[in-house]
Amino acid sequence: MISGFGLGCTAPAANNAILKLAPDHVAEIAGLRGMFRQSGSILCISSVTAVLARSTDVGLAQAHVFWVLAGILVLAAACTLTIEDHRGSW
């Protein structure tokens, strides 16, 4: 639910940024965004399923997976602060 809410809030802003910054490459960028979003979802679901299937205590394994993914999310959010702010044309 939280991930869906976050994507629902950020997707329109990302689409507007594409239209504004690179209007002649909208189709390519939208396709790449979709491909990476789908690939990331598939990779995450597959790895979590593999970890849970091989664990003896599923609840504890799921808690560990949650904390690892939360840590990755915090690191990714911190990395966004290093992105340069482009104003005007590329």
MARBA-3410 file (N, C-alpha, C, O; in Angstrom, 1 decimal):
90
0.8,-1.2,0.0,0.0,0.0,0.0,0.9,1.3,0.0,0.6,2.2,-0.7 ~ 1.9,1.2,0.8,2.8,2.4,0.9,3.5,2.6,-0.4,3.7,3.8,-0.9 ~ 4.0,1.5,-1.0,4.7,1.7,-2.2,3.8,2.2,-3.4,4.2,3.0,-4.2 ~ 2.6,1.7,-3.4,1.6,2.1,-4.4,1.3,3.6,-4.2,1.1,4.3,-5.2 ~ 1.1,4.0,-3.0,0.9,5.4,-2.7,2.1,6.3,-3.1,1.9,7.4,-3.7
3.3,5.9,-2.9,4.5,6.6,-3.3,4.6,6.7,-4.8,4.9,7.8,-5.3 ~ 4.4,5.6,-5.4,4.5,5.6,-6.9,3.3,6.5,-7.5,3.6,7.2,-8.5 ~ 2.2,6.4,-6.9,1.1,7.2,-7.4,1.3,8.7,-7.3,0.9,9.5,-8.1 ~ 2.1,9.1,-6.2,2.4,10.5,-6.0,3.6,11.0,-6.9,3.6,12.1,-7.4 ~ 4.5,10.1,-7.2,5.7,10.5,-7.9,5.6,10.3,-9.4,6.2,11.0,-10.2
4.7,9.4,-9.9,4.6,9.1,-11.3,4.2,10.4,-12.1,4.8,10.6,-13.2 ~ 3.2,11.1,-11.7,2.8,12.3,-12.5,3.9,13.3,-12.6,4.1,14.0,-13.6 ~ 4.6,13.5,-11.5,5.7,14.5,-11.5,6.8,14.1,-12.4,7.4,14.9,-13.1 ~ 7.1,12.8,-12.4,8.2,12.3,-13.3,7.7,12.4,-14.8,8.5,12.8,-15.6 ~ 6.5,12.1,-15.0,6.0,12.3,-16.4,6.0,13.7,-16.9,6.4,14.0,-18.0
5.7,14.6,-16.0,5.7,16.1,-16.3,7.1,16.5,-16.6,7.4,17.3,-17.4 ~ 8.1,16.0,-15.8,9.5,16.3,-16.0,10.0,15.9,-17.3,10.7,16.6,-18.0 ~ 9.6,14.7,-17.7,9.9,14.2,-19.1,9.4,15.1,-20.2,10.1,15.4,-21.1 ~ 8.1,15.4,-20.0,7.5,16.3,-21.1,8.2,17.6,-21.1,8.4,18.2,-22.2 ~ 8.7,18.2,-20.0,9.3,19.5,-20.0,10.7,19.5,-20.5,11.2,20.3,-21.2
11.5,18.5,-20.0,12.9,18.5,-20.2,13.3,17.8,-21.5,14.3,18.2,-22.2 ~ 12.6,16.8,-22.0,13.0,16.1,-23.2,11.8,15.7,-24.0,11.4,14.6,-24.1 ~ 11.1,16.7,-24.5,9.8,16.5,-25.2,10.0,15.6,-26.5,9.0,14.9,-26.9 ~ 11.1,15.6,-27.1,11.3,14.8,-28.3,11.7,13.4,-28.0,11.7,12.5,-28.9 ~ 11.9,13.0,-26.7,12.3,11.6,-26.4,11.3,11.1,-25.4,11.6,10.2,-24.6
10.1,11.5,-25.3,9.1,11.1,-24.3,8.8,9.6,-24.4,8.8,9.0,-23.4 ~ 8.6,9.1,-25.6,8.3,7.7,-25.8,9.4,6.8,-25.3,9.2,5.8,-24.6 ~ 10.7,7.1,-25.6,11.8,6.3,-25.2,12.0,6.3,-23.7,12.2,5.3,-23.1 ~ 11.9,7.5,-23.1,12.1,7.6,-21.7,10.9,6.9,-20.9,11.2,6.3,-19.9 ~ 9.7,7.1,-21.4,8.6,6.4,-20.7,8.7,4.9,-20.8,8.4,4.2,-19.8
9.2,4.4,-21.9,9.4,3.0,-22.1,10.5,2.5,-21.1,10.4,1.4,-20.5 ~ 11.6,3.2,-21.0,12.7,2.8,-20.1,12.3,2.9,-18.7,12.6,2.0,-17.9 ~ 11.5,3.9,-18.3,11.0,4.0,-16.9,10.2,2.8,-16.6,10.3,2.2,-15.5 ~ 9.3,2.4,-17.5,8.4,1.3,-17.3,9.2,0.0,-17.2,8.9,-0.9,-16.3 ~ 10.2,-0.2,-18.1,11.0,-1.4,-18.1,11.8,-1.5,-16.8,11.8,-2.6,-16.2
12.4,-0.5,-16.3,13.2,-0.5,-15.1,12.3,-0.7,-13.8,12.6,-1.4,-12.9 ~ 11.1,-0.1,-13.9,10.1,-0.3,-12.7,9.7,-1.8,-12.7,9.6,-2.4,-11.6 ~ 9.3,-2.3,-13.8,8.9,-3.7,-13.9,10.0,-4.7,-13.5,9.8,-5.6,-12.8 ~ 11.2,-4.4,-14.0,12.4,-5.3,-13.7,12.7,-5.2,-12.2,13.0,-6.3,-11.6 ~ 12.7,-4.1,-11.6,12.9,-4.0,-10.2,11.9,-4.7,-9.4,12.2,-5.3,-8.4
10.6,-4.6,-9.8,9.6,-5.3,-9.1,9.8,-6.8,-9.2,9.7,-7.5,-8.2 ~ 10.1,-7.3,-10.3,10.3,-8.7,-10.6,11.5,-9.2,-9.7,11.4,-10.3,-9.1 ~ 12.6,-8.5,-9.8,13.8,-8.9,-9.0,13.5,-8.9,-7.5,13.9,-9.8,-6.8 ~ 12.8,-7.9,-7.0,12.6,-7.8,-5.6,11.6,-9.0,-5.1,11.9,-9.6,-4.1 ~ 10.6,-9.2,-5.9,9.6,-10.2,-5.5,10.3,-11.6,-5.6,10.0,-12.4,-4.7
11.1,-11.8,-6.6,11.7,-13.1,-6.8,12.7,-13.4,-5.6,12.8,-14.5,-5.1 ~ 13.5,-12.4,-5.3,14.5,-12.6,-4.2,13.9,-12.7,-2.9,14.3,-13.6,-2.1 ~ 12.8,-12.0,-2.6,12.1,-12.1,-1.3,11.5,-13.5,-1.2,11.5,-14.2,-0.2 ~ 10.9,-14.0,-2.3,10.2,-15.3,-2.3,11.3,-16.4,-2.1,11.0,-17.3,-1.4 ~ 12.4,-16.2,-2.7,13.5,-17.2,-2.6,14.0,-17.3,-1.1,14.2,-18.3,-0.6
14.2,-16.1,-0.5,14.6,-16.1,0.9,13.6,-16.7,1.8,13.9,-17.5,2.7 ~ 12.3,-16.4,1.6,11.3,-16.9,2.5,11.1,-18.4,2.3,10.8,-19.1,3.2 ~ 11.3,-18.9,1.1,11.1,-20.3,0.8,12.2,-21.2,1.4,12.0,-22.3,1.8 ~ 13.4,-20.6,1.6,14.6,-21.3,2.1,14.7,-21.1,3.6,15.6,-21.8,4.2 ~ 13.9,-20.3,4.2,14.1,-20.1,5.7,13.3,-21.1,6.5,12.3,-21.6,6.1
13.8,-21.3,7.7,13.1,-22.2,8.6,12.0,-21.4,9.4,11.0,-22.0,9.8 ~ 12.3,-20.2,9.7,11.4,-19.3,10.5,10.9,-18.2,9.5,11.7,-17.2,9.4 ~ 9.8,-18.3,8.9,9.4,-17.4,7.8,9.1,-16.0,8.4,9.4,-15.0,7.7 ~ 8.6,-15.9,9.6,8.3,-14.6,10.2,9.5,-13.8,10.4,9.6,-12.6,10.2 ~ 10.6,-14.5,11.0,11.8,-13.8,11.3,12.5,-13.4,10.0,13.1,-12.3,9.8
12.5,-14.3,9.0,13.1,-14.0,7.7,12.4,-12.8,7.0,13.0,-12.0,6.4 ~ 11.0,-12.8,7.1,10.3,-11.6,6.6,10.6,-10.3,7.3,10.7,-9.3,6.6 ~ 10.9,-10.4,8.6,11.3,-9.2,9.3,12.6,-8.7,8.9,12.9,-7.5,8.7 ~ 13.6,-9.7,8.6,14.9,-9.3,8.2,14.8,-8.7,6.8,15.5,-7.7,6.5 ~ 14.0,-9.3,5.9,13.9,-8.7,4.6,13.3,-7.3,4.6,13.7,-6.5,3.9
12.3,-7.1,5.5,11.7,-5.8,5.6,12.8,-4.8,6.0,12.9,-3.7,5.4 ~ 13.6,-5.1,7.0,14.7,-4.1,7.4,15.7,-3.9,6.4,16.2,-2.8,6.2 ~ 16.1,-4.9,5.6,17.0,-4.7,4.5,16.5,-3.8,3.4,17.1,-2.9,3.0 ~ 15.2,-4.1,3.1,14.6,-3.2,2.0,14.4,-1.8,2.6,14.5,-0.8,1.8 ~ 14.1,-1.6,3.8,13.9,-0.3,4.4,15.3,0.4,4.4,15.3,1.6,4.1
16.4,-0.3,4.6,17.7,0.3,4.6,18.1,0.7,3.2,18.6,1.8,3.0 ~ 17.7,-0.1,2.2,18.0,0.2,0.8,17.2,1.5,0.4,17.7,2.4,-0.3 ~ 15.9,1.6,0.9,15.1,2.7,0.6,15.7,4.0,1.2,15.7,5.1,0.5 ~ 16.2,3.9,2.4,16.8,5.1,3.0,18.1,5.5,2.3,18.3,6.7,2.0 ~ 18.9,4.6,1.9,20.1,4.9,1.1,19.7,5.5,-0.3,20.4,6.5,-0.7
18.7,5.0,-0.9,18.3,5.5,-2.2,17.8,6.9,-2.1,18.1,7.8,-2.9 ~ 17.0,7.2,-1.0,16.5,8.5,-0.8,17.7,9.5,-0.5,17.7,10.6,-0.9 ~ 18.7,9.0,0.2,19.9,9.9,0.5,20.6,10.2,-0.8,21.2,11.3,-0.9 ~ 20.7,9.2,-1.7,21.4,9.4,-2.9,20.8,10.4,-3.8,21.4,11.1,-4.7 ~ 19.5,10.6,-3.7,18.8,11.6,-4.5,19.2,13.0,-4.2,19.1,14.0,-5.0
19.8,13.2,-3.0,20.3,14.6,-2.6,21.5,15.0,-3.4,21.9,16.1,-3.5 ~ 22.2,14.0,-4.0,23.4,14.3,-4.8,23.1,14.6,-6.3,24.0,14.9,-7.0 ~ 21.9,14.5,-6.7,21.5,14.8,-8.1,21.5,16.2,-8.3,20.9,17.0,-7.6 ~ 22.2,16.7,-9.4,22.2,18.1,-9.7,20.9,18.6,-10.2,20.1,17.8,-10.8 ~ 20.6,19.8,-9.9,19.3,20.4,-10.3,19.6,21.1,-11.6,20.3,22.1,-11.7
18.9,20.6,-12.6,19.1,21.2,-14.0,17.9,22.2,-14.2,16.8,21.8,-14.2 ~ 18.3,23.4,-14.5,17.3,24.4,-14.8,17.6,24.9,-16.2,18.7,25.2,-16.6 ~ 16.5,24.9,-17.0,16.7,25.3,-18.4,16.9,24.1,-19.3,16.4,23.0,-19.0 ~ 17.6,24.3,-20.4,17.7,23.2,-21.4,18.9,22.3,-21.0,19.8,22.7,-20.2 ~ 18.9,21.0,-21.4,19.9,20.1,-21.2,21.0,20.4,-22.1,22.1,19.7,-22.1
END
